[in-house]
Amino acid sequence: NQLSGTIPTQLGSLTNLTDLYLSYNQLSGAIPTQLGNLTSLTGLSLNNNQLTGSIPAELGSLTKLQYLFLNGNQLTGEFPTSITNLTQLTIFTFDCKLTSSNASVIAFINNLVPGWQSNVCALVTISGKAGVASATLSYTDVTPKTAIADANGDYTFTVPYYWSGPVTPSKTGYTFSPASKTYTHILSNETQNYTATAAIRYTISGKAGTGGATLRYTDVTLKTATADASGNYSFTVPYDWSGTVTPSKAGYIFTPVNKTYTHVLANQTQNYIAKTSVTFYSNAAQDGWVLESSETSNAGGTMNSALTTFHLGDDNLKKQYLSVLSFTTSTLPDTAVITAVTLKIQQQSVTGGATFNMFLGLLIDIFKGPFGTSALQTTDFQSAAHKSAVGFTAPAVGGWYTFNINTLQAYINKAATGSGLTQFRLHFKLDDNN
């Protein structure tokens, strides 16, 4: 109800009334002395109104009264000594502005509300874990109130000493256990934990960029999801979840580095690009050089795959050397996206003063698979290439020349293509130096 105004004095005529409940209205003014005529009353509830003044001594005539609720008003002054006549009283609530200097009254109230003189104006704390961040805990202290759990799901609030009432946790998309907690006449701090279960969950999924990547996130506690062999991942989060998902795998760099979600209300998809640097060394048994059959034949004549070095340039008869380097790249998954390719070769010796600039730079050919077979052949000299790159270079560092050949990245053979073999054919752009 929403009753307002003063309490009618005519209620004092209802002498057979056994229970009068007027709590949680907007009644104002003083408590009528005529209520002392209701000697059949066993319960009187006037709490949570706007009553003022003092407790009338006439209430001492209600000797059958078992409960008396006066809290949540603006009553002041001392308790009437007649209050000690209420020997059947078992529950008595009131506000801390009410006092007494009478020993009999103090003893009587202490028996009902232990320690009321020192504690009734004090606050006690109710705290614990709500089970999920931002949960709302609803309770009534004179008026309806709420407390909000923090990012860790922890909550805390205070209520008056001897407070009674239920506390109910809630959050859209969640159920709680227990559904609520009822307190009765709190005399000290209380702790209550709840378990929150997501009634609605949404899926976050996508491609991690590499198989076996770990995606870390927090859902009350730290959790992880692992991408499958194809790099696909999937996990669920609660309704309205907020947090950051971070992919990781040893030796990889991810783009984006992480993804932050705010108040998830639908399924989400996020793909990542995983980058790593892989080094391959050429296969000595398949490496070697092929020498042109004559200065102008443009065909292979002799070859050597037994040496630990390869030749570039021309011989004293102006016949050109071409060399083939073979790399087993089958460990690259077919889903890998190659973003950069670098070839490094080390200079062993120089004969005749040849330089890269003298021969107009290095031509690096690639074939999608081997030029002929995986083993070196003289016909590798003239086999057509799928793609070529011109490599000019800065001075060698530590004897190593480095060539960036990103234009050839599409022809690097992966696990299921070209038997996972990548061959480069190296020769100078100018066939000889005459």
C-alpha angles and dihedrals in degrees: 000000000000101000116169138181125049128323108265113247088215088077085079089073093065093089095162093056112122102183131027117188117182099146126142099024133112098256115152140183128050129328104260114246087219089076085077087075092067094090093159092063117122095173134032119182116183098143126134099028132107099261119154138190126046135310107275115239088227090077086074087076091068093091094160092058113127100174132024121185115191102145124118095046135097098253117151141176131054129323110257113250088234087073087084089069089072095090094156091058114120103161124043125167125181143149126271094246090076114092143172138201094185113107094211092051092047092051092046094051093042088059089057100035110025114219093003094150094062101026111033092085093041126097126233125205128236112194144150142112119315091198095240137043119265095015114157119231112200126199139146124245103168086311130030111279138178140206123202123218115234128238090283093050093252119140137183137173138157133239132182121277111272091021119162130194147095126283114207124192120209143169128163111262095020139095122205136215116237093028089213141346123227119207125198122202099334112214099173142016115301133206124203127171124197132200114225119204120192109237089186123039131180130208125239110194145150143112119316092198095243137039117260095024115151120227114201126200140148124246102167085309132031110280137178140205124198124216116234125240090280092051096253118141136182137174138155132240131189126267111283092012118168125191149103127276116206123189121208142170129163111266095014135106117205132212115234095029089216142339125233120207125197122200099341109214100162141028113290134209124201127170124197132200113225116204126191137163117237124187121207125188121209121256108250093205091059098037125091148109134277120205121211114252091231137353094269104023097096087207133105119259109169135009143188126203097164100077124092090224134053132217133236128183126029139301128239090279091056092250112149126239120219121185131201124210118193124204128187102224097164091117089073108097116233088241092060116117109213112212102171138015126197126185120199125191129178123223113232101179144333126230122192096006096281118172135184091246092050089062094041094251136301124300114213114195126191132193125199093246124350121334088240114331127346088259119076115266133179088239089065084081095070102024112126116252126222093219140000134201129194112229120204114173144197118238114298118269112217089346093305125119116205124206124189105213102171090146088071097053094104090062098054104118117233133195099295100027127080090351087289091286123133119191127190122196114206127199139140118267090233108058095214139355101250 
